[in-house]
Amino acid sequence: MYSVLLASAFAFLLGFSGTIPGWWGWGWGIVFTVLAFIAAWIVIARRIGAMVHPAMARMQQQVQAGHLDAALQSLEDMLPLGKWVPMLRGQLLGNMGMLAWMANKKERALQLLEGASIRATDARLLLACILWKTGDTDRALSVLQLAGAVNKKHALLHNAWAWMLHKQDKNDEAQKLLATFQKRDPGNAETKDNLLRLQNRTRMTMQNFGMQWFMLGLEQPPQSMGQLRRAPNGFREPPKGRG
């Protein structure tokens, strides 16, 4: 990343510039290099943050107004900053993929989600669900396994993972997965309920996760939910006919 290279070049130049004329020894050169790198990184991060934060706020406003195409463009305009900030590009692609899915641009959504960072948990979860619906069940489970290893306290992801295993009649694996997760998050009621269902050899239910679950497209919401919509990461699904 450009920011790391720039901070490193500045730090080495400053830290070891005094060793050649003998102003300080190599030990102090290492100390000064580390301190210079930290200072340079802070300055660069603040400068980039001053550009990223307003752009993200604008994107959120566009989503809330139902202008998904404009929001997608705002995120796309930020992609060049990914050369400066580690992991930013993967996060942006993940958000773009979720927005494209909300806008019913399914092919583009799949392409974008494929490039999402493994730390973009909601995006990786959506990718796994899309793969599951297309019949690529093994890859869907592989995506969830990797995402679950990175984010070990994401209740919906682990329950969706167990749900897929349950659908494949791998009840023992699903039960073990939820039992392990419950140890990390013993207060999660949805996990506790599904684990009890698996232990009693009954069908899992994901309705307790509300629209967070139904927006993944694996099950249809009950009619009692009406037109309520809520997208991942606080995004609100736009009114029909817009975007």
C-alpha positions in Angstrom: 0.0 0.0 0.0 1.2 3.5 -0.9 0.7 4.8 2.6 2.9 2.1 4.1 5.6 2.6 1.5 5.5 6.4 2.0 5.7 6.2 5.8 8.4 3.6 5.6 10.5 5.6 3.1 10.2 8.7 5.3 11.0 6.8 8.5 14.2 5.1 7.0 15.4 8.4 5.5 15.0 10.3 8.8 16.0 7.5 11.2 19.2 6.5 9.5 20.2 9.8 8.0 22.2 10.5 11.1 24.1 7.3 11.2 26.3 8.0 8.2 27.8 11.3 9.5 28.0 9.7 12.9 25.4 11.9 14.7 23.9 8.8 16.4 24.5 5.0 16.3 22.6 2.3 14.6 20.6 1.5 17.7 19.3 5.1 17.9 18.7 4.9 14.1 16.3 2.0 14.6 14.5 3.9 17.4 14.2 7.0 15.4 13.0 5.0 12.4 10.2 3.4 14.4 9.1 6.7 15.9 9.2 8.4 12.5 7.1 5.7 10.9 4.4 6.0 13.6 4.3 9.8 13.2 4.2 9.6 9.4 1.5 6.9 9.6 -0.7 9.0 11.9 -0.4 12.1 9.6 -1.2 10.0 6.5 -4.1 8.2 8.2 -5.7 11.5 9.3 -5.4 13.0 5.8 -7.0 10.0 4.2 -9.7 9.8 6.9 -10.6 13.4 6.2 -11.5 12.2 2.7 -13.1 8.9 3.5 -15.4 9.9 6.4 -17.4 12.6 4.5 -17.7 10.3 1.4 -19.1 7.5 3.6 -21.5 9.9 5.2 -22.7 11.0 1.8 -23.1 7.4 0.7 -25.3 6.6 3.7 -27.5 9.6 3.0 -27.9 8.4 -0.6 -28.9 4.9 0.6 -31.4 6.3 3.1 -32.9 8.4 0.3 -33.2 5.3 -1.9 -30.6 6.5 -4.5 -28.7 3.2 -4.7 -27.1 4.0 -8.1 -25.6 7.2 -6.7 -24.5 5.4 -3.5 -22.8 2.7 -5.6 -21.0 5.5 -7.6 -19.9 7.2 -4.4 -18.3 4.0 -3.2 -16.7 3.3 -6.6 -15.2 6.8 -6.6 -13.5 5.8 -3.3 -11.8 2.7 -4.7 -8.5 4.5 -5.7 -8.1 5.2 -2.0 -7.7 1.5 -1.5 -4.1 1.9 -2.8 -3.4 4.0 0.3 -5.3 2.2 3.0 -4.8 -1.5 3.8 -8.0 -3.6 3.5 -10.1 -0.5 2.5 -10.7 -1.8 -1.1 -12.1 -5.1 0.2 -14.5 -3.3 2.6 -15.6 -1.0 -0.2 -16.2 -3.9 -2.6 -18.2 -5.6 0.1 -20.5 -2.6 0.6 -20.9 -2.2 -3.1 -21.9 -5.8 -3.5 -24.6 -5.5 -0.8 -25.9 -2.3 -2.4 -25.9 -3.9 -5.9 -27.9 -6.9 -4.4 -30.4 -4.5 -2.9 -30.7 -2.8 -6.3 -31.4 -6.2 -7.9 -28.2 -6.2 -9.9 -27.4 -9.7 -9.0 -24.6 -10.5 -11.4 -22.7 -7.4 -10.5 -23.4 -8.0 -6.8 -21.8 -11.5 -7.1 -18.7 -10.1 -8.8 -18.3 -7.4 -6.2 -18.9 -9.7 -3.2 -16.3 -12.1 -4.6 -13.7 -9.4 -4.1 -14.9 -8.4 -0.6 -12.5 -8.7 2.3 -12.9 -11.7 4.5 -13.3 -9.2 7.4 -16.4 -7.7 5.6 -18.5 -10.3 7.4 -22.0 -9.2 6.2 -20.8 -9.2 2.6 -19.2 -12.7 2.9 -22.4 -14.0 4.5 -24.4 -12.6 1.6 -22.0 -14.2 -0.9 -22.4 -17.6 0.8 -26.2 -17.3 0.6 -26.1 -16.4 -3.1 -23.8 -19.4 -3.7 -26.1 -21.6 -1.7 -29.1 -20.5 -3.8 -27.3 -21.3 -7.0 -26.5 -24.8 -5.8 -22.8 -24.3 -5.0 -23.3 -25.6 -1.5 -19.7 -26.7 -0.9 -18.3 -23.3 -1.7 -21.0 -21.5 0.3 -20.0 -23.5 3.4 -16.3 -22.8 2.6 -17.0 -19.0 2.5 -18.8 -19.2 5.9 -16.0 -21.3 7.4 -13.4 -18.7 6.5 -15.6 -15.8 7.5 -16.5 -17.5 10.8 -12.8 -18.0 11.6 -12.2 -14.2 11.3 -15.4 -13.0 13.0 -16.1 -15.5 15.8 -19.0 -13.5 17.4 -21.3 -12.9 14.5 -24.5 -14.6 15.5 -26.3 -14.5 12.2 -23.3 -15.9 10.3 -22.8 -18.8 12.6 -26.5 -19.6 12.7 -26.8 -19.4 8.9 -23.8 -21.7 8.7 -25.5 -24.2 11.0 -28.8 -23.8 9.1 -27.0 -24.8 5.9 -25.4 -27.8 7.6 -28.9 -28.7 9.0 -30.4 -28.6 5.5 -27.7 -31.1 4.4 -28.7 -33.4 7.3 -25.4 -32.7 9.1 -27.2 -32.1 12.4 -24.3 -33.2 14.6 -21.9 -30.7 12.8 -24.5 -28.0 13.1 -25.0 -28.7 16.8 -21.3 -28.7 17.5 -20.9 -25.4 15.6 -23.7 -23.6 17.6 -22.4 -25.1 20.9 -19.0 -23.7 20.3 -20.5 -20.3 19.3 -22.7 -20.2 22.4 -19.6 -20.5 24.6 -18.3 -17.3 23.0 -21.7 -15.5 23.2 -23.8 -17.3 26.0 -26.4 -14.5 26.0 -27.5 -14.8 22.4 -31.1 -16.0 22.5 -31.4 -17.0 18.9 -28.4 -19.3 19.1 -29.7 -20.8 22.3 -33.0 -21.5 20.8 -31.6 -23.1 17.6 -29.1 -25.2 19.6 -32.0 -26.5 21.7 -33.9 -27.4 18.6 -31.0 -29.3 17.2 -30.5 -31.2 20.4 -34.2 -32.1 20.3 -33.9 -33.1 16.6 -36.4 -30.5 15.5 -36.2 -28.0 12.7 -34.1 -24.8 13.1 -35.8 -21.4 12.8 -34.2 -18.2 11.7 -37.2 -16.0 12.0 -35.9 -14.6 15.3 -33.2 -12.7 13.3 -35.9 -10.8 11.6 -35.3 -9.0 8.3 -31.5 -9.4 8.7 -32.1 -13.1 7.8 -34.9 -12.7 5.2 -32.9 -10.1 3.2 -30.3 -12.8 2.5 -32.9 -14.4 0.3 -32.9 -18.0 1.6 -36.5 -17.8 3.0 -39.4 -15.5 2.5 -40.6 -13.3 5.3 -44.0 -14.1 6.8 -46.9 -11.8 5.8 -47.1 -10.5 9.3 -43.9 -8.5 8.7 -45.6 -6.5 6.0 -43.3 -4.1 4.2 -40.7 -3.8 6.9 -37.2 -3.8 5.5 -33.8 -3.4 7.0 -30.6 -4.0 5.2 -27.2 -5.1 6.7 -24.9 -2.6 8.3 -27.8 -0.2 9.0 -28.8 0.2 5.4 -32.5 0.7 4.8 -34.0 -1.1 1.8 -35.4 1.6 -0.6 -39.0 1.8 -1.5 -40.0 -0.4 -4.5 -39.5 1.2 -7.8 -36.6 3.3 -6.8 -32.8 3.0 -7.1 
